[in-house]
Amino acid sequence: MKKLLVSVVVAAASLSFNATAALDSAKKVKFVGDTEFASFCKAAVNNDASLFKRAVSKQVGVFANSRQRALDLVLENVSCDGKSIAEFSETRQATNVIDFIKNVK
């Protein structure tokens, strides 16, 4: 019974450390330049596909007439850390954002 309890505590501590490391990584990000489009980079940093979708949807009617066109323009023109949003997402291993981009295209 003690071995099972120790295993559970070690596993929980490990998961807690990984979550903290991910949160610390997101906290170290600084947005500079045109912060109007920072939500795209933030979505990649946090691997948050729903934030990315909302950011794309907010651009419909602003500089594109459809969600697909807005996504195309974002992929062509928005950069994070000097990389395209797709490259930046891959660098950050933002699999949810990458999957969304691939599935919509």
C-alpha positions in Angstrom: 0.0 0.0 0.0 2.9 2.4 0.8 4.5 1.7 -2.6 1.2 2.6 -4.3 0.9 5.8 -2.3 4.5 6.8 -3.0 3.9 6.2 -6.7 0.8 8.3 -6.8 2.6 11.2 -5.0 5.6 11.0 -7.3 3.3 11.0 -10.4 1.3 13.9 -9.0 4.4 15.9 -8.3 5.7 15.2 -11.8 2.5 16.4 -13.4 2.5 19.5 -11.2 6.1 20.3 -12.2 5.3 20.0 -15.9 2.3 22.3 -15.6 4.3 24.8 -13.7 7.1 24.7 -16.3 4.5 25.3 -19.1 3.0 28.2 -17.2 6.5 29.7 -16.5 7.3 29.4 -20.2 4.2 31.4 -21.1 4.9 34.1 -18.5 8.3 34.8 -20.0 6.8 36.0 -23.3 6.9 39.7 -24.1 4.8 41.2 -26.9 6.4 44.0 -28.9 5.5 45.8 -32.0 1.9 45.7 -33.3 0.1 44.1 -30.3 -3.2 44.1 -32.2 -2.3 40.7 -33.5 -0.5 39.4 -30.3 -3.4 37.0 -29.6 -2.2 34.8 -32.5 1.2 34.5 -30.9 -0.3 34.1 -27.4 -2.4 31.3 -28.8 0.7 29.5 -30.1 2.6 30.1 -26.8 -0.3 28.6 -24.8 -1.2 26.0 -27.4 -4.8 27.3 -27.3 -6.7 26.5 -30.5 -9.9 28.2 -29.2 -8.0 31.5 -28.6 -6.5 31.2 -32.1 -10.0 30.6 -33.6 -11.4 33.6 -31.8 -8.5 35.8 -33.0 -9.2 34.7 -36.6 -12.9 35.3 -36.2 -12.3 38.8 -34.8 -10.6 39.7 -38.1 -13.6 38.8 -40.3 -15.1 42.1 -41.4 -12.0 44.0 -40.4 -9.6 43.0 -43.1 -11.2 39.9 -44.6 -14.7 39.0 -45.6 -14.6 35.4 -44.5 -12.9 33.3 -41.8 -10.9 31.4 -44.4 -9.6 34.6 -46.0 -8.8 36.0 -42.5 -6.8 32.8 -41.7 -5.0 33.0 -45.0 -4.0 36.6 -44.4 -2.9 35.8 -40.9 -0.7 32.9 -42.1 0.8 35.1 -44.8 1.4 38.3 -42.8 1.5 37.7 -39.0 4.9 36.9 -37.5 5.9 35.9 -34.0 9.5 36.1 -32.9 10.5 36.8 -36.6 8.8 33.6 -37.8 5.5 33.0 -39.6 2.7 32.0 -37.2 2.8 28.4 -38.6 6.6 28.2 -38.0 6.3 29.7 -34.6 3.6 27.3 -33.6 5.8 24.4 -34.7 8.8 25.8 -32.8 6.6 26.1 -29.6 5.1 22.6 -30.3 1.6 24.1 -30.2 0.0 21.0 -31.6 -3.6 22.2 -31.1 -2.9 25.4 -33.1 -1.0 23.4 -35.8 -3.9 20.9 -36.1 -6.4 23.7 -36.4 -4.4 25.4 -39.1 -3.9 22.2 -41.0 -7.6 21.2 -40.7 -8.9 24.5 -41.9 -6.6 24.8 -44.9 
